[in-house]
Amino acid sequence: MIDKIIQDNDIYFIDVVENKIIVNDNYEGVLIYDLELDLIKNMKLFEDIVIYSSFILGKNEIMLFCPENGALVYINVEKYISRVISLSDEQLSDIVIVDLYAIKEEGGVFVDSNNEFIEVAWKEESVNKIEISMISEKYQKTNDKKKSIEQIQKSLIESYDYININTLGKITDIVYENEIVLYNGEKKITMQPVQNYTFNNAKIIKNDNLHFLVILSNCKNDIDLSIITIVCIETLMERDKEILVGDNLC
């Protein structure tokens, strides 16, 4: 288990792209870490950025949805380039993007909360509503993530007070403020945050035939204090007892 404490920074967002961990850098950009939790890049984006959600576009690409800023932000974590795509058009100002529907080189089709399709071209920095019949054959449909999550909800979850659900192959994690429930096939373990911390999110990744859980925990008493934890899932599953996340720092 690897832990990294981050101070003087209000970390509320985390995602993983091509084994690079992305977190927000207060309200002005993102920090990118490797799997040893060494900082490899600090990308400044713009002042007062608030990241609502994210979508993995490809091997080294991610899209940040920032509705409070009226923008999408495209980031390439290999070349460390970014593009801010405005949603200021009257028809787009109130959209809430919920899923990635299809992808092609330098473009994607997203679905909003009204089940309308939004075409985004990040090279041209353009956004348009589009009918499903107009989606080009050049696009490749993504996996139906929403459907798989709904199936997990029906089969595993009794309450709906969870923060997030992630699944990769046979592995699923369900994140609550005070618990992470991790399934690997029929095996199940639970994890608890250290004292005075709550879980924010967790992401499953695969590296060198092993699976890892990347966890963000936030301090209850200090919004500018957080812990990032990386733990091998295969190693976790060999234990019978409950896991305390962030215990290495205590």
C-alpha positions as CSV (number, residue, x, y, z in Angstrom):
1,M,0.0,0.0,0.0
2,I,1.3,3.5,-1.0
3,D,0.0,6.6,0.6
4,K,0.6,10.3,-0.2
5,I,-0.7,13.1,1.9
6,I,-1.5,16.4,0.1
7,Q,-1.7,19.6,2.1
8,D,-2.8,23.1,1.4
9,N,-4.9,22.0,-1.5
10,D,-8.7,21.4,-1.7
11,I,-8.6,18.0,-3.6
12,Y,-12.1,16.9,-4.5
13,F,-11.6,15.2,-7.9
14,I,-9.7,12.1,-9.0
15,D,-9.4,10.0,-12.1
16,V,-6.9,7.7,-13.8
17,V,-5.8,7.7,-17.4
18,E,-3.2,5.3,-18.8
19,N,-1.8,4.7,-15.3
20,K,-1.5,8.4,-14.6
21,I,-3.5,9.8,-11.6
22,I,-5.2,13.1,-12.2
23,V,-6.5,15.3,-9.3
24,N,-7.6,18.9,-9.2
25,D,-5.1,21.5,-8.1
26,N,-7.3,23.7,-6.0
27,Y,-9.4,25.7,-8.5
28,E,-6.9,26.5,-11.2
29,G,-5.7,23.2,-12.9
30,V,-4.8,19.6,-12.4
31,L,-1.9,17.6,-10.8
32,I,-0.7,14.4,-12.5
33,Y,1.0,11.6,-10.6
34,D,2.5,8.3,-11.6
35,L,1.7,5.0,-9.8
36,E,4.5,5.7,-7.3
37,L,2.6,8.9,-6.4
38,D,5.4,11.1,-7.6
39,L,4.2,14.3,-9.2
40,I,5.0,14.4,-12.9
41,K,3.1,17.4,-14.1
42,N,1.3,20.5,-12.8
43,M,-1.1,21.7,-15.6
44,K,-2.6,25.2,-15.1
45,L,-6.0,25.5,-16.9
46,F,-7.9,28.6,-15.8
47,E,-8.9,30.3,-12.6
48,D,-11.9,29.1,-10.6
49,I,-12.2,25.9,-12.5
50,V,-14.7,23.4,-10.9
51,I,-14.6,19.9,-12.2
52,Y,-18.0,18.1,-12.0
53,S,-17.2,14.9,-13.8
54,S,-14.8,13.3,-16.3
55,F,-14.8,10.9,-19.3
56,I,-11.9,8.8,-20.5
57,L,-11.6,9.3,-24.3
58,G,-8.7,7.1,-25.2
59,K,-5.4,5.8,-24.2
60,N,-4.0,9.2,-23.0
61,E,-7.0,11.5,-23.2
62,I,-9.7,12.7,-20.8
63,M,-12.5,15.2,-20.9
64,L,-13.5,17.3,-17.9
65,F,-17.0,18.5,-17.6
66,C,-17.1,21.9,-15.8
67,P,-20.7,23.2,-16.0
68,E,-20.2,26.0,-13.4
69,N,-17.6,27.4,-15.8
70,G,-19.7,26.7,-18.9
71,A,-16.9,24.6,-20.4
72,L,-15.5,21.2,-21.3
73,V,-11.7,20.8,-20.9
74,Y,-9.8,18.3,-23.1
75,I,-6.5,17.0,-21.7
76,N,-3.9,14.8,-23.3
77,V,-1.8,13.3,-20.5
78,E,1.0,12.1,-22.9
79,K,1.7,15.4,-24.6
80,Y,0.4,17.5,-21.6
81,I,-1.8,19.7,-23.8
82,S,-5.3,21.0,-23.0
83,R,-8.1,22.7,-24.8
84,V,-11.0,24.6,-23.2
85,I,-14.2,24.2,-25.2
86,S,-16.9,26.7,-24.4
87,L,-20.5,25.7,-23.6
88,S,-21.7,29.4,-23.6
89,D,-24.1,28.9,-26.5
90,E,-27.7,29.4,-25.4
91,Q,-28.7,25.8,-26.5
92,L,-25.7,24.3,-24.5
93,S,-25.6,26.4,-21.4
94,D,-27.9,24.1,-19.3
95,I,-26.7,20.7,-20.5
96,V,-25.6,18.0,-18.0
97,I,-23.4,15.5,-19.7
98,V,-23.8,12.0,-18.2
99,D,-22.1,9.5,-20.5
100,L,-19.8,9.1,-23.5
101,Y,-21.7,7.4,-26.3
102,A,-19.2,7.1,-29.2
103,I,-15.7,8.1,-30.0
104,K,-13.4,8.8,-33.0
105,E,-10.1,10.5,-33.5
106,E,-10.3,14.0,-32.1
107,G,-14.1,13.8,-31.6
108,G,-16.8,12.2,-29.4
109,V,-20.5,12.0,-28.9
110,F,-21.9,12.5,-25.4
111,V,-25.3,11.9,-23.9
112,D,-26.9,14.6,-21.7
113,S,-29.5,14.2,-18.9
114,N,-32.3,14.6,-21.4
115,N,-31.0,11.7,-23.5
116,E,-29.9,14.2,-26.2
117,F,-26.7,13.7,-28.1
118,I,-23.9,16.2,-28.0
119,E,-21.0,16.1,-30.6
120,V,-17.7,17.5,-29.4
121,A,-14.7,18.1,-31.6
122,W,-11.7,18.9,-29.4
123,K,-9.3,19.9,-32.1
124,E,-11.8,22.5,-33.5
125,E,-13.1,23.2,-30.0
126,S,-16.7,22.9,-31.2
127,V,-19.8,21.6,-29.6
128,N,-23.2,20.8,-31.3
129,K,-26.4,18.9,-30.6
130,I,-26.8,16.1,-33.0
131,E,-29.5,13.5,-33.9
132,I,-28.6,9.9,-33.4
133,S,-29.3,9.2,-37.1
134,M,-26.5,11.7,-38.0
135,I,-23.8,10.0,-36.0
136,S,-21.1,9.0,-38.5
137,E,-19.9,5.5,-39.1
138,K,-16.5,6.9,-38.2
139,Y,-17.5,6.8,-34.6
140,Q,-17.0,3.7,-32.5
141,K,-19.6,3.1,-29.8
142,T,-18.2,2.9,-26.3
143,N,-19.2,0.2,-23.8
144,D,-22.6,0.7,-22.2
145,K,-21.2,1.7,-18.8
146,K,-24.6,2.9,-17.5
147,K,-26.2,-0.4,-18.2
148,S,-23.5,-2.4,-16.4
149,I,-23.7,0.0,-13.4
150,E,-27.5,-0.4,-13.2
151,Q,-27.1,-4.2,-13.2
152,I,-24.6,-3.9,-10.3
153,Q,-27.0,-1.7,-8.4
154,K,-29.8,-4.3,-8.6
155,S,-27.6,-7.3,-7.7
156,L,-25.3,-5.9,-5.0
157,I,-26.6,-2.7,-3.4
158,E,-29.3,-2.5,-0.8
159,S,-29.0,1.2,-0.1
160,Y,-28.3,4.1,-2.5
161,D,-26.2,6.4,-0.3
162,Y,-23.0,5.4,-2.2
163,I,-20.8,8.0,-3.8
164,N,-19.7,6.0,-6.8
165,I,-19.4,2.6,-8.4
166,N,-16.5,1.4,-10.6
167,T,-16.1,-1.9,-12.4
168,L,-13.3,-3.5,-14.4
169,G,-13.8,-7.1,-15.5
170,K,-14.8,-9.1,-12.5
171,I,-13.8,-6.4,-10.0
172,T,-16.2,-3.9,-8.6
173,D,-15.8,-1.3,-5.9
174,I,-18.7,0.6,-4.3
175,V,-17.6,3.8,-2.5
176,Y,-19.4,5.2,0.5
177,E,-18.2,8.0,2.7
178,N,-17.1,5.6,5.5
179,E,-16.6,2.4,3.6
180,I,-15.4,0.9,0.4
181,V,-16.9,-2.5,-0.6
182,L,-14.7,-4.4,-3.0
183,Y,-15.7,-7.4,-5.0
184,N,-13.4,-9.7,-7.0
185,G,-15.7,-12.4,-8.4
186,E,-17.3,-14.0,-5.4
187,K,-14.8,-12.6,-2.9
188,K,-15.6,-9.5,-0.9
189,I,-13.7,-7.2,1.4
190,T,-14.4,-3.9,3.1
191,M,-12.1,-0.9,3.7
192,Q,-12.5,1.9,6.2
193,P,-10.9,5.3,6.2
194,V,-8.5,6.3,9.0
195,Q,-9.9,8.5,11.8
196,N,-11.1,11.9,10.8
197,Y,-11.2,11.1,7.1
198,T,-13.9,10.1,4.7
199,F,-13.7,8.5,1.3
200,N,-14.2,10.7,-1.7
201,N,-13.8,8.3,-4.6
202,A,-11.8,5.2,-5.8
203,K,-10.7,4.0,-9.3
204,I,-9.7,0.5,-10.5
205,I,-6.8,0.2,-12.8
206,K,-4.8,-2.7,-14.3
207,N,-1.0,-2.6,-14.6
208,D,1.4,-5.5,-15.3
209,N,-1.4,-8.1,-14.9
210,L,-2.3,-6.8,-11.5
211,H,-5.2,-4.7,-10.4
212,F,-4.9,-1.6,-8.2
213,L,-7.4,0.6,-6.4
214,V,-6.6,4.3,-6.3
215,I,-8.4,5.9,-3.4
216,L,-8.9,9.6,-2.5
217,S,-9.7,10.4,1.1
218,N,-10.5,13.8,2.5
219,C,-10.0,15.1,6.1
220,K,-13.2,16.0,7.9
221,N,-11.6,18.9,9.8
222,D,-9.5,20.4,7.0
223,I,-10.7,20.7,3.4
224,D,-7.1,21.4,2.3
225,L,-5.9,18.0,3.6
226,S,-6.3,14.8,1.6
227,I,-4.7,11.3,1.1
228,I,-4.2,9.4,-2.1
229,T,-3.7,5.7,-1.6
230,I,-2.8,2.9,-4.1
231,V,-3.3,-0.7,-3.0
232,C,-3.0,-4.0,-5.0
233,I,-6.4,-5.6,-5.1
234,E,-5.0,-9.2,-5.5
235,T,-3.0,-8.6,-2.2
236,L,-6.1,-7.2,-0.5
237,M,-8.2,-10.3,-1.4
238,E,-5.7,-12.5,0.4
239,R,-6.6,-10.9,3.7
240,D,-9.6,-11.8,5.8
241,K,-9.8,-8.7,8.0
242,E,-11.1,-5.3,7.3
243,I,-8.6,-2.9,5.7
244,L,-7.8,0.6,7.2
245,V,-6.9,2.9,4.3
246,G,-4.2,5.5,5.0
247,D,-3.0,3.7,8.1
248,N,0.6,3.9,6.9
249,L,0.5,7.7,7.5
250,C,-0.8,7.4,11.1
